[in-house]
Amino acid sequence: MITLTLAEVAAAVGGELRVAGEHTTETSVAGVVDTDSRTMSPGAIFVAKPGAETDGHRFVGAAVAAGAALAIVEHLVDEPVSQIVVPDAVAALGDLAREVVARARAAGNLRIVGITGSNGKTTTKNFLARILADEGETVAPVASFNNEVGAPVTMLRVTESTRFLVSEFGAAAPGSIAHLAGLVAPDVAVVLMVGMAHAGGFGGIEETAKAKAELVAAAQAAGTAVLNVDDARVAAMRELAESRGMRVVGFGQSAAADVRARDIEVTASGTSCVIEAGGERIPLRLRVLGSHHITNALASIAAARVLGVSLADAVARLETVEIAERWRMQPLGNERVRIINDAYNASPDSMAAALRTLAQITGPTERTVAVLGAMTELGESAGEEHDRIGLLAVRLNIQRIVVVGPEARRLYLSAVGEGSWDSEAVHLPDQDAAFEYLRTELRDGDRVLVKSSNSVGLRHLGDRLGELFS
């Protein structure tokens, strides 16, 4: 964080300051800001966030023991540390992030990129952060820190020397992205796609599209919207962007794209294509599996070019990325039995993309095995979408379909109904049963996809299988 006095922090969050020990209102702080006491270090600020399962106020002592110099609390606690009392600790976290980023922007050359979309946010964030890291100090979220806590915590890592802030914005409800993006007003707004992920919480895909468009509405009026022209709902955001005076850069595979991919090829060692932009044509060889990651690469290249990075440099840096993120198309196992652990999250779009990748990278003498769990947060569409994935798995000729958990049973029934019987499709009650089945079922030449929503937890099954065949 940039350096602020205790009085300045209190003013930013609208709280009442109570100094302790040798502190005064002019004492400076510039450490980590977090809601997790385990991340504290000398000079840090601990935000005591109440939670459903525990209360952050219980951990102020642990934060102080680890070096925290200040606690932002909703009520005073009996600990020897300066405290700022606020009505809402999470809101205060956002307010502090807004102040810190505004000061950093005014003081230097900070440029801010916001990324949203139903799928691909974290991968695109990682791709773009890798490209920008060679240009200057870059701050980007750890894992998927994209909610009302994670996004501000990332923003608060900005210092006076930070050149780029890459923020990832998820949507828990309508207005979420407007609030989070409004904290920093990005210079570049990247919208990847509008899909069925979380559609159940928004009342349908059109409402999801409105939520994603909140990023464009919250960006700098003199900024740039980087939009996926292959997605009609994203492409339609051009009108909103241009009405605000924003420049629009399109990416995709269509002729309308300013940054375009051609000749896409997916193999077991990665994904390749030719990138066209600004009259240049440069081959890209991603180590990351899956043609859907070309969309994420295009988005990151397009955003990087807006920020002044050459196409050649962007491509060269992307080629050094080995995996998109842990549990996202992560290759495990060995050459005999290859595990692809893609179970950090799942939506109908990402599930379909992962299954197509599995089919594409499996040779004629190898066998495809899909270990699938439920897709959550789909609302009334859940049954129909699980049916579609079961049908797709059979039509892609996935040779073993292992469905795990009661919530995914409809996917299994759909696969059986489409013709995957005689042990080609099996339904197992939980991860342990699936592990016991797979440890004897898998054989040399198998290519195994593990895919489910995060809450289902199949990523841990993927890790166990990776260790088994390492």
Secondary structure, DSSP 4 states (H G I P E B T S, - for coil): ---EEHHHHHHHHT-EEE--TT--TT-EE-S-EES-GGG--TT-EEE--B-SS-BGGGGHHHHHHTT--EEEESS--SSSSEEEE-S-HHHHHHHHHHHHHHHHHHHS--EEEEEE-SS-HHHHHHHHHHHHHTTS-EE--STT--STTHHHHHHTT--TT--EEEEE---SSTTHHHHHHHTT--SEEEE----STTHHHHTSHHHHHHHHHHHHHHS-TTSEEEEETTSHHHHTTHHHHHHTT-EEEEEESSTT-SEEEEEEEEETTEEEEEEEETTEEEEEEESS--THHHHHHHHHHHHHHHTT--HHHHHHHHTT---SBTTBSEEEE-SSEEEEE--S---HHHHHHHHHHHHHH--TTSEEEEEE-PPPS-GGGHHHHHHHHHHHHHHTT-SEEEEESGGGHHHHHHHHHHT--TTSEEEESSHHHHHHHHHHH--TTEEEEEE--GGGTHHHHHHHHHHHT-
